[in-house]
Amino acid sequence: MKPDRDRGEDKAYWAKTKHRATISKFKMPESKPKDNKLYYNIYGWNETAGDGEFYAVHTEEGQPVLISAGGVGVWTDAVYWKTPELAQKYAGKKFHDLHYREMN
């Protein structure tokens, strides 16, 4: 959507809403039964292309983590830990229950 398109809204409406985002939540449709992660998909309200960013709260190695993912496949691109020590300990580790983009 572009502000110059005639959608019936006035310029004041576009000015008020230009910093809003759309947030939706979902479970991956093709998830394995054990994958019970609830993802939040965030993208710009006026975004015309792309899939936005995906976030899920999950548990790895008995610790709560925040998963960041992107792309049409909702591929994991980062796992955020509660402490720098945990982040360093698991740096670079890929977990079997997360969906990663296969790079060939």
C-alpha positions as CSV (number, residue, x, y, z in Angstrom):
1,M,0.0,0.0,0.0
2,K,1.3,3.4,-0.9
3,P,0.0,6.7,0.5
4,D,-0.5,8.1,-3.0
5,R,-3.0,5.3,-3.9
6,D,-6.5,6.4,-3.5
7,R,-7.8,4.0,-0.8
8,G,-10.3,6.5,0.7
9,E,-8.0,7.5,3.6
10,D,-6.8,11.0,4.0
11,K,-3.2,12.1,4.4
12,A,-3.7,12.6,8.2
13,Y,-4.6,8.9,8.5
14,W,-1.3,7.9,6.7
15,A,0.7,10.3,8.9
16,K,-0.8,8.8,12.1
17,T,-0.3,5.2,11.1
18,K,3.1,5.2,9.3
19,H,5.0,3.7,12.3
20,R,2.5,0.9,13.0
21,A,3.2,-2.8,12.4
22,T,1.0,-5.8,12.0
23,I,1.5,-8.7,14.4
24,S,-0.1,-12.1,13.9
25,K,0.5,-15.4,15.7
26,F,0.5,-18.9,14.3
27,K,1.9,-22.4,14.5
28,M,3.9,-23.7,11.6
29,P,1.4,-25.8,9.5
30,E,4.0,-28.4,8.5
31,S,5.4,-28.7,12.1
32,K,6.2,-32.0,13.6
33,P,3.8,-32.9,16.4
34,K,6.5,-32.2,19.0
35,D,7.0,-28.7,17.6
36,N,4.6,-26.7,19.6
37,K,6.2,-23.3,19.1
38,L,3.9,-20.3,18.8
39,Y,5.4,-17.8,16.4
40,Y,4.7,-14.1,16.3
41,N,5.0,-12.6,12.8
42,I,5.8,-8.9,12.7
43,Y,5.9,-6.8,9.5
44,G,5.4,-3.2,8.7
45,W,1.8,-2.2,8.3
46,N,2.6,-0.7,5.0
47,E,5.0,-3.4,3.9
48,T,4.3,-4.6,0.3
49,A,6.8,-7.4,0.0
50,G,8.6,-9.9,2.2
51,D,7.5,-12.1,5.1
52,G,8.4,-9.9,8.0
53,E,10.2,-11.2,11.1
54,F,9.2,-14.2,13.2
55,Y,9.8,-14.7,16.9
56,A,9.0,-17.5,19.3
57,V,9.7,-18.2,22.9
58,H,11.0,-21.7,23.3
59,T,13.2,-24.0,25.5
60,E,16.6,-25.3,24.5
61,E,18.9,-27.2,26.8
62,G,16.5,-26.6,29.7
63,Q,16.7,-22.8,29.3
64,P,14.2,-20.3,27.9
65,V,15.3,-18.8,24.6
66,L,13.9,-16.4,22.1
67,I,14.0,-17.7,18.5
68,S,14.4,-15.2,15.6
69,A,13.5,-16.5,12.2
70,G,12.8,-15.1,8.7
71,G,11.9,-15.9,5.2
72,V,9.0,-17.9,3.7
73,G,10.3,-21.0,5.4
74,V,10.4,-19.3,8.8
75,W,14.1,-20.4,9.0
76,T,15.8,-19.9,12.4
77,D,18.5,-17.3,12.1
78,A,19.3,-16.6,15.8
79,V,18.7,-18.1,19.2
80,Y,18.8,-15.5,22.0
81,W,19.8,-16.7,25.5
82,K,19.3,-15.1,28.9
83,T,23.0,-14.7,29.7
84,P,26.1,-14.0,27.7
85,E,27.6,-17.1,29.2
86,L,24.8,-19.3,27.8
87,A,25.0,-17.6,24.4
88,Q,28.8,-18.2,24.3
89,K,28.4,-21.9,25.4
90,Y,25.9,-22.6,22.6
91,A,27.2,-20.3,19.9
92,G,26.9,-21.9,16.5
93,K,25.0,-25.0,17.8
94,K,22.1,-26.0,15.6
95,F,19.2,-27.6,17.5
96,H,17.3,-30.6,16.0
97,D,13.9,-29.1,16.8
98,L,14.5,-25.8,15.0
99,H,14.0,-25.2,11.3
100,Y,17.1,-23.9,9.6
101,R,17.7,-22.9,5.9
102,E,19.8,-25.6,4.2
103,M,22.7,-24.0,2.5
104,N,24.2,-26.1,-0.3
